[in-house]
């Protein structure tokens, strides 16, 4: 039974907004030192190792079969691809820019929901999507001039995770969220480990294994731990507060990413990118407020989780 404790839910979501960009920052620190395949394998292995004991101790359901297992496998592939693109983008882009561009995902999700799920989307929300996308282009433009095509990777991340959210919505009513994350971690390891071993003889740089010193080992563990903790904070926040209350809080992730990027990497968005970030945030918050108004007018509508962009 859900307990209504909105302040606790908001605090947990704020925790997510701090933890998620911290995980991205660690991924950026390791991006030039560790091959992508090794980063992804350890990221998901840590997720499985941390959550499996929790599932065992609490007796949560994690085994899936049939249609649900197929959806979980698809969801895991999407998760691997999305985080892989985000890790790659962070090698080239400032932290704040990458996170802000990925926040085009709620707009993509709204459009996909309209066309593939038959969800009703009014003209004002569609216009807000257009404005938000324009803001995203303003963020991309300076980075595109500097690094070229890699500046578009966060758009791929946003599209990928919009589909990821749609698949998760199909699974959510039938699975335990922590059990699902455990299963996802195990599937990812089962997929990635043989793939990396098979591709190693071909000298494929993305699947190399490199020696890891103590410092980098700590950072690699931190990527998985922060990603896992972020998911738990988001899941727990939804226990105590409705998604309409929590959705605006998620936009704190952008200023937090900006601050962390400046403190660690001395990156600061230029004028055009800063304007784009503000436009994206304003358009996103408008969409959230419209969703809230519509939900109040239709109190029987089923709540959906906040559309939070991917974290490391």
C-alpha positions in Angstrom: 0.0 0.0 0.0 1.4 3.4 -1.0 2.2 5.8 1.8 1.7 9.5 1.1 4.8 11.3 2.3 5.5 13.9 -0.4 8.4 15.6 1.4 10.3 12.3 1.7 9.5 11.6 -2.0 10.8 15.0 -3.0 14.0 14.5 -0.9 14.6 11.1 -2.5 14.2 12.6 -6.0 16.6 15.4 -5.1 19.0 12.7 -4.1 18.6 11.1 -7.5 19.3 14.5 -9.2 22.6 14.7 -7.3 23.6 11.0 -7.7 22.9 10.7 -11.4 25.2 13.4 -12.7 27.9 12.2 -10.2 27.8 8.9 -12.0 28.1 10.6 -15.3 31.0 12.6 -14.0 32.8 9.4 -13.0 32.1 7.9 -16.4 33.6 11.0 -18.0 36.7 10.7 -15.8 37.2 7.1 -16.9 36.2 7.6 -20.5 39.7 8.0 -21.9 41.3 5.4 -19.7 38.9 2.4 -20.0 37.5 0.7 -23.1 33.8 1.1 -23.5 33.0 -2.6 -23.3 34.9 -2.9 -20.1 33.1 0.1 -18.6 29.7 -1.3 -19.6 30.4 -4.8 -18.3 31.6 -3.6 -14.9 28.7 -1.1 -14.7 26.1 -3.8 -15.1 28.0 -6.5 -13.1 28.1 -4.1 -10.1 24.4 -3.5 -10.5 23.7 -7.2 -10.3 26.1 -7.8 -7.4 24.6 -5.0 -5.3 20.9 -5.8 -5.9 21.0 -9.6 -5.9 21.5 -9.9 -2.1 18.7 -7.3 -1.6 16.3 -9.3 -3.7 17.3 -12.5 -1.8 16.9 -11.0 1.6 13.5 -9.4 0.9 12.1 -12.3 -1.1 11.3 -10.1 -4.1 10.2 -11.6 -7.4 12.9 -11.4 -10.1 12.3 -14.5 -12.4 10.5 -13.7 -15.6 9.3 -15.9 -18.4 7.6 -15.8 -21.8 6.5 -12.4 -23.0 7.8 -10.6 -19.9 11.2 -12.1 -20.3 11.4 -11.0 -24.0 10.5 -7.5 -22.9 13.1 -7.5 -20.2 15.8 -8.7 -22.7 14.7 -5.9 -25.1 14.8 -3.4 -22.2 18.3 -4.5 -21.3 19.6 -4.2 -24.8 18.2 -0.7 -24.9 19.8 0.1 -21.6 23.2 -1.1 -22.8 23.0 0.9 -26.0 21.7 4.0 -24.3 24.4 4.0 -21.5 27.0 3.1 -24.1 26.1 6.2 -26.2 26.0 8.4 -23.1 29.5 7.2 -22.0 30.8 7.9 -25.5 29.2 11.4 -25.6 30.8 12.2 -22.2 34.2 11.7 -23.8 33.6 14.6 -26.1 31.1 17.0 -24.5 30.9 19.0 -21.3 28.9 17.2 -18.6 26.1 19.9 -18.5 25.7 19.9 -22.3 25.4 16.1 -22.5 22.8 16.0 -19.7 20.8 19.0 -21.0 20.7 17.6 -24.6 19.4 14.2 -23.2 16.6 16.1 -21.6 14.9 16.3 -25.0 13.8 12.7 -24.1 10.5 13.8 -22.4 9.5 15.6 -25.6 10.3 12.6 -27.7 8.4 10.4 -25.3 5.4 12.6 -25.6 5.4 12.4 -29.4 6.0 8.6 -29.4 3.2 8.1 -26.9 0.9 10.1 -29.2 1.7 8.0 -32.3 2.3 4.5 -30.9 0.2 4.4 -27.7 -2.6 6.5 -28.9 -2.2 9.0 -26.0 -3.9 12.3 -26.5 -1.4 15.2 -26.8 -2.8 18.7 -27.1 -1.4 21.4 -29.4 0.1 23.4 -26.5 2.2 20.4 -25.4 3.3 19.8 -29.0 4.4 23.4 -29.3 6.3 23.1 -26.1 8.0 20.1 -27.5 9.1 22.1 -30.6 10.4 24.9 -28.3 12.2 22.5 -26.1 13.8 20.9 -29.2 14.9 24.3 -30.4 16.5 24.9 -27.0 18.3 21.6 -27.4 19.7 22.6 -30.8 21.1 25.7 -29.2 23.0 23.5 -26.7 24.2 21.2 -29.5 25.4 24.0 -31.9 28.5 25.1 -30.0 29.5 21.5 -29.3 28.9 20.4 -32.9 31.2 23.2 -34.1 33.9 22.0 -31.8 33.6 18.1 -31.9 31.4 17.3 -34.8 29.0 14.3 -35.0 29.7 13.1 -31.4 27.7 16.2 -30.3 24.6 14.4 -31.6 25.0 11.3 -29.5 22.9 12.6 -26.6 20.0 12.9 -29.1 20.5 9.2 -29.8 20.5 8.6 -26.0 17.2 10.5 -25.7 15.5 8.6 -28.5 16.8 5.3 -27.1 15.7 5.9 -23.6 12.3 7.2 -24.7 11.7 3.7 -26.2 13.3 2.2 -23.0 10.6 4.0 -20.9 7.8 2.8 -23.2 9.0 -0.8 -22.7 9.4 -0.3 -19.0 5.8 1.0 -18.8 4.7 -2.3 -20.4 6.7 -4.3 -17.8 6.1 -2.2 -14.7 2.6 -3.5 -13.7 3.9 -7.1 -13.8 7.3 -6.8 -12.1 9.0 -5.7 -9.0 11.3 -2.7 -9.9 14.3 -3.8 -7.9 13.8 -7.4 -9.1 13.7 -6.1 -12.7 16.9 -4.1 -12.2 18.6 -7.2 -10.9 17.4 -9.3 -13.8 18.6 -6.5 -16.2 22.0 -6.5 -14.7 22.3 -10.3 -15.0 21.1 -10.3 -18.6 23.6 -7.5 -19.5 26.5 -9.5 -18.1 25.4 -12.6 -19.9 25.3 -10.6 -23.2 28.4 -8.4 -22.8 30.9 -10.9 -21.5 30.8 -13.4 -24.4 30.5 -10.6 -26.9 33.7 -8.9 -25.5 35.6 -12.3 -25.4 34.5 -13.1 -29.0 35.6 -9.7 -30.4 38.9 -9.5 -28.6 40.9 -11.5 -31.2 39.9 -8.9 -33.8 41.7 -6.2 -31.9 38.4 -4.2 -31.6 39.3 -1.2 -29.4 35.9 -1.0 -27.7 36.2 -4.5 -26.4 39.8 -4.5 -25.1 40.5 -5.3 -21.5 43.1 -3.0 -19.8 44.8 -3.2 -16.5 43.0 -1.4 -13.7 44.9 0.2 -10.8 43.4 0.7 -7.3 42.1 4.2 -8.1 40.4 3.2 -11.3 39.0 0.1 -9.7 37.3 2.3 -7.1 35.9 4.6 -9.9 34.7 1.6 -11.9 32.8 0.3 -8.8 31.5 3.8 -8.2 29.9 3.9 -11.7 27.9 0.8 -11.0 27.1 1.8 -7.4 25.9 5.3 -8.3 23.8 4.1 -11.3 22.2 1.5 -9.0 21.6 4.0 -6.2 20.1 6.4 -8.6 17.5 3.9 -9.8 16.7 3.0 -6.2 16.3 6.6 -5.2 14.0 7.2 -8.1 12.0 4.1 -7.4 11.6 4.8 -3.7 10.6 8.4 -4.4 7.6 7.1 -6.3 6.5 5.2 -3.3 6.0 8.3 -1.3 4.9 11.0 -3.8 2.9 11.1 -7.0 4.8 11.4 -10.3 3.1 14.8 -10.9 4.8 16.1 -7.8 8.2 14.6 -8.6 8.4 15.4 -12.3 9.4 19.1 -11.9 12.1 18.1 -9.4 14.0 16.1 -12.1 15.0 19.3 -13.9 17.3 20.0 -10.9 19.6 17.5 -12.6 20.7 20.0 -15.2 22.0 22.7 -12.8 23.6 20.0 -10.6 25.4 18.6 -13.6 26.5 22.2 -14.5 28.0 22.7 -11.0 29.7 19.3 -10.9 31.1 19.8 -14.5 32.6 23.1 -13.4 34.0 21.8 -10.1 35.6 18.7 -11.7 36.3 19.6 -15.3 36.2 23.4 -15.3 33.5 23.3 -18.0 30.9 26.0 -18.1 28.2 26.4 -20.8 28.8 29.3 -23.2 26.1 31.9 -23.7 24.3 30.1 -26.5 24.4 26.8 -24.7 23.2 28.4 -21.4 20.3 30.0 -23.3 19.4 26.6 -24.8 19.5 24.9 -21.4 17.1 27.5 -20.0 14.7 27.2 -22.9 14.8 23.4 -22.6 14.1 23.5 -18.9 11.3 26.0 -19.3 9.6 24.0 -22.1 10.0 20.8 -20.1 8.5 22.3 -17.0 5.6 23.7 -19.1 4.9 20.1 -20.4 5.0 18.8 -16.8 2.5 21.5 -15.6 0.2 20.6 -18.5 0.4 16.9 -17.7 -0.4 17.8 -14.1 -3.4 19.9 -15.1 -4.7 17.1 -17.3 -4.2 14.5 -14.6 -6.3 16.6 -12.2 -9.0 16.8 -14.7 -8.9 13.0 -15.2 -8.3 11.7 -11.6 -8.8 8.1 -12.7 -5.9 8.2 -15.2 -3.1 5.9 -14.3 0.1 7.5 -13.0 3.2 7.2 -15.0 6.8 7.5 -13.6 8.8 10.6 -14.3 10.5 10.5 -17.7 14.1 10.8 -16.3 17.0 10.7 -18.7 19.6 8.1 -18.3 22.3 8.1 -15.7 25.5 6.3 -15.7 
